[in-house]
Structures are given as C-alpha cells and as structure tokens.
Amino acid sequence: MYKTILVKQMIDGGGQLLQKLDARGIPVRAALWYDDPEKLAWKLIIVSSVASNPGPLEAYLQVQTAMNGLDLGIALDDIIVISPNSRRFEDLQKTMEGVTKGAFLHPKDPSRGAAFDDAYVYRWLDKKEEDRPIV
C-alpha cells in the first residue's frame, strides 16, 4: 500500500474554491482535504447544508459553478460534498477526532489551514454552530 501526496497546488486550489463559495454566499460548515484510504486518493470534502435539499446534486452544481473561471488544479471528481445532517458527516467527525488526535480544529483563514498526517483542514465547525463562514 502506498500513500499519495497532497501537493501545494491542491491546497491552494481548495482555498481559492472555499473563498469563492463564501463570496457566492454558499454556506460551508467544514472544508478539508482528507486522504481517503478506500479510494487511495486525497478528496476535498465540503460540508454544506446545500447538500441536504433535496440531495447533493444542487450542491455539486453550486461547486461546479464556483469553479468556473478559476485555475484550481483540481477537478470536480476530487471533491465530495456532504450534508452536515448526514450519517457520513457524523462518521467524518469521528474519523477526524482520530486523525487529529484531539487537536483543535478551527483554522479561520482558508489560505492557512491546519495540516495533519491524513488531513488538511481549512474550516471545521462544531455540529451545533450555524452554517456560516468563519471570518
């Protein structure tokens, strides 16, 4: 088994996309790169309430629209959008507790995330907080 590398271009592209989503008023509860062991690849996970109604299709359309015109170095296939009310988000929270070994997960500036062995976190909010950008 091998481990893929998260490169600076992917980190910068994810930060640019997050800033564009914020500028468009799309609520993002959490955004992070996660080294998915099942897919053997890094995935940009975006957690947004837009993925809740009626499903993730609208969220992917919003992300694709935000990506238009940006030279991000990442593709829509590199992105997973999930609802903050989903079982998948609950599982992600548990996984992140293990990845970060309990470290504080609240970076405020999307261009300056927090790096861990298996994740790069731009934004992480507690489940009880409202869907709103951190300023």
VMD Tcl script that draws the C-alpha trace (Angstrom):
set ca {
  {0.00 0.00 0.00}
  {1.25 3.47 -0.80}
  {0.33 6.95 0.38}
  {-0.41 9.69 -2.13}
  {0.91 13.19 -1.58}
  {-1.23 16.30 -1.13}
  {0.55 18.98 -3.13}
  {0.60 22.74 -2.61}
  {-1.37 23.30 -5.84}
  {-4.25 21.22 -4.43}
  {-4.13 23.06 -1.10}
  {-4.12 26.46 -2.84}
  {-6.91 25.40 -5.21}
  {-9.09 24.21 -2.34}
  {-8.54 27.52 -0.53}
  {-9.49 29.50 -3.64}
  {-12.62 27.43 -4.12}
  {-13.64 27.91 -0.49}
  {-13.20 31.68 -0.82}
  {-15.32 31.67 -3.99}
  {-18.06 29.62 -2.30}
  {-18.05 32.11 0.60}
  {-18.26 35.04 -1.82}
  {-21.26 33.41 -3.53}
  {-23.00 33.01 -0.16}
  {-22.90 29.22 -0.18}
  {-22.85 28.00 3.43}
  {-19.83 25.79 4.18}
  {-19.70 24.21 7.61}
  {-16.43 22.35 7.05}
  {-13.86 22.07 4.28}
  {-10.83 19.82 4.27}
  {-8.62 17.60 2.21}
  {-8.79 14.04 3.50}
  {-6.58 11.14 2.43}
  {-9.31 8.58 1.80}
  {-7.78 5.13 2.39}
  {-10.61 3.42 0.47}
  {-10.02 5.47 -2.69}
  {-6.23 5.77 -2.25}
  {-6.56 9.45 -3.07}
  {-6.95 12.84 -1.44}
  {-10.51 14.20 -1.60}
  {-11.65 17.75 -0.90}
  {-14.62 17.32 1.42}
  {-17.08 20.20 1.59}
  {-19.82 20.05 4.21}
  {-22.78 22.26 3.35}
  {-26.50 22.40 4.04}
  {-26.97 22.86 0.28}
  {-26.34 19.10 0.04}
  {-29.39 18.45 2.24}
  {-32.20 19.67 -0.01}
  {-33.23 17.58 -1.86}
  {-29.83 15.96 -2.24}
  {-26.22 16.58 -3.23}
  {-26.88 17.33 -6.93}
  {-27.64 21.01 -6.24}
  {-24.51 21.26 -4.10}
  {-22.32 19.82 -6.88}
  {-23.87 22.27 -9.36}
  {-23.05 25.15 -6.99}
  {-19.47 23.93 -6.61}
  {-19.05 23.47 -10.37}
  {-20.38 26.99 -10.98}
  {-17.94 28.40 -8.39}
  {-15.06 26.54 -10.09}
  {-15.79 28.13 -13.48}
  {-13.07 30.56 -14.47}
  {-10.68 29.50 -11.71}
  {-7.40 27.71 -12.44}
  {-7.52 25.44 -9.41}
  {-5.54 22.40 -10.45}
  {-8.35 20.19 -9.11}
  {-11.41 18.66 -10.74}
  {-14.97 18.11 -9.60}
  {-14.04 14.42 -9.28}
  {-11.62 15.41 -6.49}
  {-14.49 16.86 -4.43}
  {-17.07 15.23 -2.17}
  {-19.98 17.37 -0.94}
  {-21.94 16.11 2.06}
  {-24.75 17.35 4.27}
  {-23.98 18.37 7.87}
  {-27.04 16.31 8.88}
  {-25.85 13.12 7.22}
  {-24.52 9.94 8.75}
  {-21.48 10.45 6.55}
  {-20.69 13.73 8.33}
  {-21.07 12.05 11.72}
  {-18.62 9.37 10.57}
  {-16.26 12.09 9.30}
  {-16.36 13.82 12.68}
  {-15.34 10.59 14.42}
  {-12.61 9.95 11.87}
  {-11.25 13.49 12.24}
  {-11.08 13.09 16.02}
  {-8.75 10.15 15.39}
  {-6.74 11.86 12.63}
  {-6.10 14.98 14.69}
  {-5.73 13.12 17.97}
  {-7.98 15.67 19.66}
  {-6.19 18.75 18.30}
  {-8.12 21.99 18.00}
  {-9.76 22.15 14.52}
  {-10.75 25.76 13.99}
  {-8.47 27.42 11.42}
  {-10.10 30.73 10.44}
  {-8.27 31.73 7.28}
  {-8.88 29.33 4.36}
  {-5.44 30.13 2.97}
  {-3.91 28.92 6.26}
  {-5.31 25.56 7.20}
  {-4.16 23.06 9.76}
  {-2.10 20.14 8.45}
  {-2.27 16.63 9.88}
  {-0.93 13.30 8.61}
  {-4.17 12.37 6.82}
  {-5.96 15.71 6.50}
  {-5.56 19.39 5.70}
  {-8.33 21.40 7.35}
  {-9.42 24.81 6.06}
  {-12.53 25.05 8.21}
  {-14.12 22.90 10.86}
  {-17.23 23.86 12.82}
  {-18.96 22.12 15.67}
  {-22.22 20.47 14.61}
  {-24.15 22.89 16.86}
  {-22.83 26.01 15.13}
  {-24.83 27.66 12.36}
  {-23.90 27.28 8.71}
  {-21.91 30.46 8.24}
  {-18.46 31.39 7.07}
  {-15.84 31.96 9.77}
  {-14.36 35.42 9.48}
}
mol new
graphics top color blue
foreach p $ca { graphics top sphere $p radius 0.5 }
foreach p [lrange $ca 0 end-1] q [lrange $ca 1 end] { graphics top cylinder $p $q radius 0.2 }
display resetview
